[in-house]
């Protein structure tokens, strides 16, 4: 065990050293080596996309993944990603010939030419969602404004706006807005009907899109919400549910997805130059849950790491209120990593579809795929 611990410590500090080497201040010569019309990658949202921002805020271990066994299969140490390895934006960055996009709050990181990750596990579009423990979407937008100002200082207003217009802005947001009322025994859903509540979430997303658009952003990629009531952590909320999906959460996610699709369609007509990709995570994840063997998995509903029925208790790693957890031997055989998040293998399959999926005869992704967004200037 001592040797194993030493290995993890050595790996961690080696990765920190490598990160510091690549991300400290660059010379003007290095800056000029960037392609003239390079495409930055900006990432907003929640734990599906968070590369470790929550490592650097005062929060709960429920909203952090900087401990073993997170990160065990690819990085060999916990990075703050809620998976055994890489996430969707890590694969997208690879396909776009970019390095891993670092979290905005990483100490010492101040070079934003290639993009930055603002996502925060637990975040919602509503400020009230897990308030005080996460970086909500509007705060992420404020961080983006800081990066935009940095570009203007480095490149001048015209070139900065042109750079932002080439950038791809990836979003995954909303899951926590609809899950948190059930996970925290909140009464907020008693104050609004479902359509009004969804409208509040969509309204905040609209505000953020418009804020980015005003700074020059034109290319947006969205991931819709999963069948929320069917993920392991939501199935176990109601005792006596006999493992069936939690329909209240599923209905909210469905209403959100319809409203998001409508919003993006309307914005494309209203905003000159606005282009978007919308990926149907909902149906693609459901297919893998219901037919795991078709996609190379053994288990589609029970998580690899956690405890209880479906391993639906968020106890992976033993650092959270519930300390007991079980860990599967082969994460690559599972669709779910923990009670709410997916394995690296699942994320890679989804990223592949988002990047190069057919848009003409498929409802999986469209009207553009992300590869097309990166190549459009």
SULVEN-V344745 format. One record per residue. N is the residue number from 1. RES is the residue in one letter. NEAR is the number of other C-alpha atoms within 12 Angstrom. D_FIRST is the distance of its C-alpha to the first C-alpha in Angstrom with 1 decimal. Layout:
N	RES	NEAR	D_FIRST
N	RES	NEAR	D_FIRST
This chain:
1	X	7	0.0
2	X	8	3.8
3	X	9	5.4
4	X	12	5.0
5	X	14	6.1
6	X	13	8.5
7	X	15	9.8
8	X	24	10.6
9	X	19	12.3
10	X	16	14.1
11	X	22	15.3
12	X	24	16.5
13	X	18	18.5
14	X	17	19.8
15	X	19	21.2
16	X	24	22.7
17	X	15	24.4
18	X	13	25.8
19	X	23	27.1
20	X	20	28.7
21	X	15	30.3
22	X	22	31.9
23	X	30	32.9
24	X	19	34.4
25	X	18	38.2
26	X	19	39.9
27	X	13	43.0
28	X	11	46.3
29	X	9	46.1
30	X	15	42.8
31	X	19	44.2
32	X	15	47.2
33	X	13	45.1
34	X	18	44.4
35	X	15	46.6
36	X	16	49.8
37	X	22	49.4
38	X	29	45.6
39	X	37	44.4
40	X	42	41.9
41	X	44	39.6
42	X	49	39.3
43	X	46	37.1
44	X	50	37.9
45	X	46	36.7
46	X	45	33.7
47	X	43	30.2
48	X	52	31.3
49	X	44	31.8
50	X	49	29.8
51	X	43	27.6
52	X	42	26.2
53	X	45	29.3
54	X	39	28.0
55	X	33	25.1
56	X	25	28.0
57	X	23	30.1
58	X	16	30.0
59	X	23	29.2
60	X	22	27.3
61	X	28	23.9
62	X	34	26.1
63	X	39	27.4
64	X	39	24.2
65	X	43	21.4
66	X	36	19.4
67	X	31	16.0
68	X	32	13.6
69	X	37	14.5
70	X	41	17.7
71	X	33	18.1
72	X	34	15.4
73	X	24	18.0
74	X	23	20.1
75	X	28	18.9
76	X	28	15.1
77	X	33	15.0
78	X	33	17.2
79	X	40	20.7
80	X	40	22.6
81	X	49	23.9
82	X	50	24.2
83	X	53	23.0
84	X	45	20.2
85	X	37	21.9
86	X	43	25.4
87	X	45	28.4
88	X	44	32.1
89	X	51	33.1
90	X	38	30.4
91	X	32	32.2
92	X	39	35.6
93	X	34	34.9
94	X	21	33.8
95	X	25	37.0
96	X	30	39.1
97	X	20	37.7
98	X	25	36.1
99	X	23	32.7
100	X	33	30.3
101	X	43	32.4
102	X	40	30.6
103	X	42	30.8
104	X	38	33.9
105	X	27	32.1
106	X	27	29.5
107	X	19	30.2
108	X	19	32.5
109	X	26	33.3
110	X	25	37.1
111	X	31	38.1
112	X	41	39.3
113	X	39	41.3
114	X	33	39.2
115	X	39	38.5
116	X	44	36.1
117	X	47	34.2
118	X	48	35.5
119	X	49	33.9
120	X	48	32.2
121	X	49	30.3
122	X	46	32.6
123	X	45	35.7
124	X	42	39.1
125	X	45	42.5
126	X	37	43.7
127	X	25	42.9
128	X	26	42.5
129	X	34	39.6
130	X	34	36.5
131	X	26	38.4
132	X	19	36.6
133	X	26	33.2
134	X	40	33.8
135	X	43	35.9
136	X	39	38.9
137	X	44	40.8
138	X	35	43.7
139	X	27	41.3
140	X	40	39.8
141	X	35	43.4
142	X	21	44.0
143	X	30	41.0
144	X	36	42.6
145	X	26	45.9
146	X	21	44.1
147	X	35	42.9
148	X	39	46.5
149	X	20	47.9
150	X	22	45.5
151	X	29	46.9
152	X	23	50.4
153	X	16	49.9
154	X	22	48.5
155	X	23	50.8
156	X	15	53.8
157	X	18	54.8
158	X	17	56.2
159	X	21	53.3
160	X	30	50.7
161	X	27	52.5
162	X	26	52.7
163	X	37	49.0
164	X	41	48.2
165	X	35	50.6
166	X	36	48.6
167	X	42	45.3
168	X	46	43.6
169	X	44	42.6
170	X	48	40.1
171	X	44	39.9
172	X	44	38.0
173	X	48	39.2
174	X	48	40.6
175	X	46	38.0
176	X	41	37.0
177	X	44	40.7
178	X	46	41.2
179	X	40	38.0
180	X	30	37.7
181	X	26	40.9
182	X	31	39.4
183	X	27	35.9
184	X	17	37.3
185	X	14	40.4
186	X	17	42.5
187	X	13	46.2
188	X	21	46.9
189	X	24	47.9
190	X	13	50.6
191	X	12	52.3
192	X	13	52.7
193	X	15	53.5
194	X	24	51.0
195	X	22	53.1
196	X	19	53.5
197	X	27	49.8
198	X	31	49.0
199	X	27	51.8
200	X	27	50.1
201	X	38	46.9
202	X	34	48.8
203	X	24	51.0
204	X	29	48.1
205	X	37	46.8
206	X	27	50.4
207	X	21	50.5
208	X	33	47.4
209	X	39	48.7
210	X	27	52.0
211	X	23	50.4
212	X	36	48.6
213	X	34	51.8
214	X	20	53.8
215	X	31	51.6
216	X	33	52.1
217	X	38	49.5
218	X	36	50.9
219	X	45	48.2
220	X	44	46.0
221	X	45	43.5
222	X	42	42.7
223	X	45	40.4
224	X	39	42.0
225	X	43	40.3
226	X	41	38.6
227	X	38	40.0
228	X	41	38.4
229	X	37	39.1
230	X	37	37.3
231	X	45	33.8
232	X	39	31.4
233	X	40	31.2
234	X	42	35.0
235	X	37	35.8
236	X	31	34.4
237	X	35	36.4
238	X	22	39.4
239	X	13	38.9
240	X	12	41.0
241	X	16	40.9
242	X	13	39.8
243	X	25	37.5
244	X	23	40.4
245	X	27	40.2
246	X	29	41.0
247	X	25	44.4
248	X	25	45.1
249	X	36	42.2
250	X	29	43.1
251	X	24	46.7
252	X	36	45.8
253	X	36	43.7
254	X	30	46.6
255	X	30	49.1
256	X	38	47.0
257	X	37	46.7
258	X	23	50.5
259	X	28	51.1
260	X	38	48.8
261	X	29	50.4
262	X	18	53.8
263	X	28	52.9
264	X	33	51.7
265	X	20	54.8
266	X	17	57.0
267	X	25	55.4
268	X	24	55.9
269	X	14	59.6
270	X	14	59.8
271	X	22	57.8
272	X	17	59.0
273	X	21	56.5
274	X	33	53.8
275	X	37	51.7
276	X	42	48.9
277	X	41	46.5
278	X	41	45.6
279	X	43	42.8
280	X	36	43.0
281	X	36	39.5
282	X	31	40.9
283	X	25	42.4
284	X	33	39.8
285	X	36	36.9
286	X	28	39.0
287	X	24	39.7
288	X	33	36.1
289	X	33	35.5
290	X	22	38.6
291	X	20	38.3
292	X	24	34.6
293	X	16	35.3
294	X	15	38.0
295	X	25	35.5
296	X	19	32.8
297	X	28	30.7
298	X	24	30.1
299	X	30	29.8
300	X	34	32.1
301	X	39	32.0
302	X	42	28.7
303	X	45	25.8
304	X	45	22.5
305	X	43	20.6
306	X	35	22.1
307	X	30	23.7
308	X	27	27.2
309	X	30	30.0
310	X	36	29.3
311	X	36	26.0
312	X	35	28.5
313	X	37	26.8
314	X	42	25.2
315	X	36	22.0
316	X	42	19.5
317	X	35	16.3
318	X	25	17.3
319	X	23	18.8
320	X	23	22.4
321	X	15	24.8
322	X	20	23.6
323	X	18	20.0
324	X	19	19.8
325	X	29	19.1
326	X	28	18.6
327	X	28	17.4
328	X	26	19.2
329	X	16	18.0
330	X	22	20.6
331	X	34	21.6
332	X	32	24.4
333	X	29	26.2
334	X	39	26.6
335	X	48	29.2
336	X	45	27.5
337	X	54	24.0
338	X	45	24.3
339	X	41	27.3
340	X	45	29.3
341	X	49	27.9
342	X	45	27.8
343	X	43	25.4
344	X	38	25.7
345	X	32	27.7
346	X	40	30.1
347	X	37	30.5
348	X	28	31.3
349	X	29	33.9
350	X	39	35.5
351	X	39	35.4
352	X	30	37.1
353	X	34	39.9
354	X	41	40.3
355	X	37	40.6
356	X	29	42.9
357	X	28	44.1
358	X	22	47.8
359	X	24	49.9
360	X	13	53.3
361	X	10	52.9
362	X	20	49.7
363	X	23	48.9
364	X	32	45.2
365	X	36	45.7
366	X	34	48.8
367	X	32	51.2
368	X	34	49.0
369	X	38	45.6
370	X	44	43.3
371	X	34	43.9
372	X	29	47.6
373	X	35	47.0
374	X	36	45.2
375	X	22	48.1
376	X	22	51.0
377	X	21	52.5
